Amino acid sequence: MYVITFEDYTPPPKYDGIAWSEIHIQESASESGPWTEIDVQSLSPVDADPTEPMARSFTTDQATLPNGWYQIIFRDPAASTALPTTPVQNVPDETMPYLPTLADIGAIMRARTKTVNGDEIGTFNDETRPTGEEVNRIIMQAASDVTSGVDTDIPESAYRWARQAITYRAAKLIEISYFPEQIATGRSPYPEYNALFDEALGWLKEAIGRELAEETLGEDILPGQPFWTFPPPDVLVGWTTKM
């Protein structure tokens, strides 16, 4: 289980004199659902004036996904419900703000985002193969692979390339894990993902090296200008693009 805190959620005003009394927390592996209710909590105190509801903050320890999507539904004692809030993703922003989302992976793997009915939806959820939960686990594995040589303290200037490298690494892992027979017969885009991964990884290494050089030499290094730096021994060691 995972602990998630939701801050400053203000329910819509009500004009029937009945205040909202509960929050229903729903979870999904995809921004578009399907949704599963994981927790119900009572609101306390109840709004004295339902037309001017107060902002609420609350925490659940019933989340089951490492970086799943969540929405909130407010409900009153008469079983009337508000529209779901805008879905938000539980992403560890402070530690890995460069992580790609399910939609990022789906954007480059649209042919793999088909439901059991054959509909191409552009992302991964419970009806795709792999599922959204499975892709989330693959994203974390890909992030671990990419950051193994630089730790997770990647400079902000390199976030773009870190996200792309993780995205293409995840795509490679999906192809290897779920469609190996297509790789063997040349019907998989695995070679293209591999080339794109190599390119993104190269740009990531250069961006990190440039950041280190700027810290040492100043910020006057021009694009394309050669620079030399000697990073700590544990930085950029053990990089590999072969799998």
C-alpha positions in Angstrom: 0.0 0.0 0.0 1.0 3.6 -0.6 0.3 6.7 1.4 -1.0 9.7 -0.6 -2.0 13.2 0.6 -4.5 15.4 -1.3 -4.3 19.1 -0.5 -6.7 21.9 -0.9 -9.6 20.2 -2.6 -12.7 22.4 -2.6 -16.0 20.7 -3.4 -18.6 22.6 -5.6 -21.1 24.7 -3.8 -24.6 23.2 -3.1 -27.8 25.1 -3.0 -30.2 22.5 -1.6 -29.2 23.0 2.0 -27.5 19.6 2.2 -23.8 19.7 2.7 -21.3 17.3 1.3 -20.5 14.6 3.9 -18.1 12.1 2.3 -15.2 11.9 0.0 -14.7 8.8 -2.3 -11.2 8.3 -3.5 -10.8 6.4 -6.7 -7.6 4.9 -8.3 -6.6 3.9 -11.8 -3.5 2.9 -13.7 -4.5 5.4 -16.5 -5.7 9.0 -16.6 -8.7 7.8 -18.5 -9.7 5.0 -16.2 -11.3 2.6 -15.5 -11.6 3.7 -11.8 -11.6 1.6 -8.6 -12.8 3.0 -5.3 -10.1 2.5 -2.7 -11.3 4.6 0.2 -14.3 6.5 1.7 -13.8 9.2 4.3 -16.3 11.3 6.3 -15.9 15.1 6.1 -15.4 16.7 9.4 -16.5 19.3 10.1 -19.4 19.4 7.6 -19.8 22.8 5.9 -22.2 25.1 7.9 -23.0 26.8 4.7 -23.1 24.4 1.7 -23.0 27.3 -0.7 -19.5 28.2 0.5 -17.7 24.9 1.0 -14.2 25.0 2.6 -11.1 23.5 1.1 -10.2 20.1 2.3 -6.9 18.2 2.7 -6.9 14.4 3.5 -4.7 11.4 3.3 -5.3 7.8 2.3 -3.1 4.7 3.0 -5.1 2.5 0.6 -3.4 3.3 -2.7 -2.1 0.3 -4.5 -0.1 1.7 -7.4 3.4 3.4 -7.1 2.4 6.2 -9.5 -1.2 5.6 -10.2 -3.9 8.2 -11.1 -6.5 9.5 -8.5 -9.7 11.3 -8.6 -12.1 12.5 -5.8 -15.9 12.3 -5.7 -17.9 14.3 -3.1 -21.1 12.7 -1.8 -23.9 14.0 0.4 -26.2 12.0 2.8 -28.9 11.8 0.1 -26.4 9.9 -2.1 -26.1 12.9 -4.5 -22.5 13.1 -6.0 -20.4 15.8 -7.5 -18.6 15.3 -10.8 -15.1 13.6 -10.3 -12.2 16.0 -9.8 -9.5 16.3 -12.4 -7.3 13.1 -12.3 -3.9 13.6 -10.7 -1.0 11.2 -10.8 1.0 10.1 -7.8 4.5 10.8 -9.2 7.5 11.2 -6.8 8.2 14.7 -8.2 10.8 15.5 -5.6 13.0 12.5 -6.3 12.4 11.8 -10.0 10.5 14.7 -11.6 11.7 13.5 -15.0 9.7 10.3 -15.0 7.5 9.7 -18.1 3.8 9.1 -17.6 1.7 6.3 -19.1 0.6 8.8 -21.7 4.2 9.5 -22.6 4.8 5.8 -23.2 1.5 5.4 -25.1 2.4 8.3 -27.4 5.3 6.4 -28.9 3.6 3.0 -28.6 0.1 3.6 -29.9 -0.1 0.3 -31.7 0.4 -1.4 -28.3 -2.4 0.5 -26.6 -5.2 -1.6 -28.0 -8.0 -2.8 -25.7 -9.5 -6.3 -25.7 -12.0 -4.9 -28.3 -9.2 -3.8 -30.6 -9.7 0.0 -29.9 -6.4 2.0 -30.0 -6.6 4.4 -27.0 -3.2 6.0 -26.9 -2.3 5.0 -23.3 -2.3 2.0 -21.1 -5.0 0.9 -18.7 -6.6 -2.3 -17.3 -7.8 -3.3 -20.7 -4.5 -3.2 -22.6 -1.6 -5.6 -22.8 0.5 -4.7 -20.9 -1.8 -3.1 -18.4 -1.2 0.4 -17.0 0.0 -1.0 -13.7 2.5 -3.3 -15.4 3.8 -0.3 -17.5 4.2 1.8 -14.4 6.4 -1.0 -12.9 8.4 -1.1 -16.2 8.8 2.7 -16.1 10.4 2.4 -12.6 12.7 -0.4 -13.9 13.7 1.7 -16.9 14.4 4.7 -14.6 16.6 2.6 -12.4 18.5 1.3 -15.5 19.0 4.8 -16.9 20.0 6.5 -13.6 22.2 3.7 -12.4 25.3 5.5 -13.5 24.3 9.0 -12.3 22.1 8.4 -9.3 18.8 10.2 -9.3 20.2 13.7 -8.8 20.0 14.7 -12.5 20.3 18.4 -13.2 17.1 20.1 -14.3 18.7 21.1 -17.6 18.9 17.4 -18.4 15.3 16.4 -17.4 14.2 16.4 -21.0 16.8 13.8 -22.1 16.3 11.7 -18.9 12.6 11.5 -19.6 13.2 10.5 -23.3 15.9 7.9 -22.3 13.5 6.4 -19.7 10.6 6.4 -22.2 12.6 4.6 -24.9 14.1 2.2 -22.4 10.6 1.3 -21.1 9.5 0.8 -24.7 12.3 -1.6 -25.2 11.5 -3.5 -22.1 7.8 -3.8 -23.1 8.8 -5.2 -26.5 11.2 -7.7 -25.0 8.7 -8.8 -22.3 5.4 -8.9 -24.2 6.2 -9.2 -27.9 9.5 -11.2 -28.1 8.2 -13.3 -31.1 7.7 -10.1 -33.1 11.3 -9.0 -32.4 12.6 -12.3 -33.6 10.6 -12.0 -36.9 11.4 -8.3 -37.5 7.8 -7.2 -36.9 8.7 -5.1 -33.8 9.9 -1.5 -33.7 12.5 -2.6 -31.1 15.5 -1.7 -33.3 14.1 1.8 -33.7 13.5 2.2 -30.0 17.0 1.0 -29.4 18.4 3.7 -31.7 16.3 6.4 -30.1 17.4 5.2 -26.7 21.0 5.4 -27.6 20.5 8.9 -29.0 18.6 10.2 -25.9 21.2 8.6 -23.6 24.0 10.3 -25.4 22.3 13.7 -25.1 21.6 13.0 -21.4 25.3 12.2 -20.8 26.3 15.4 -22.6 23.8 17.5 -20.7 25.1 16.2 -17.4 28.7 16.7 -18.5 27.9 20.3 -19.6 26.2 21.0 -16.3 29.3 19.7 -14.4 31.5 21.8 -16.6 29.5 25.0 -16.0 29.7 24.5 -12.3 33.5 24.4 -12.7 34.1 26.8 -15.5 31.2 29.1 -15.4 28.1 29.5 -17.6 29.9 31.0 -20.7 30.3 27.7 -22.5 28.7 28.1 -25.9 26.7 25.3 -27.6 29.1 23.1 -29.5 32.1 24.5 -27.7 34.3 21.6 -26.5 34.8 21.3 -22.7 36.6 19.0 -20.4 35.6 18.0 -16.9 36.5 15.3 -14.5 33.3 14.1 -12.8 33.4 12.1 -9.5 34.4 8.4 -10.0 30.8 7.2 -9.5 29.4 9.5 -12.2 28.9 8.2 -15.8 30.6 4.9 -14.8 29.2 1.7 -16.2 27.0 3.2 -18.9 25.8 0.8 -21.5 23.3 0.9 -24.3 23.3 -2.7 -25.2 20.5 -5.0 -24.0 
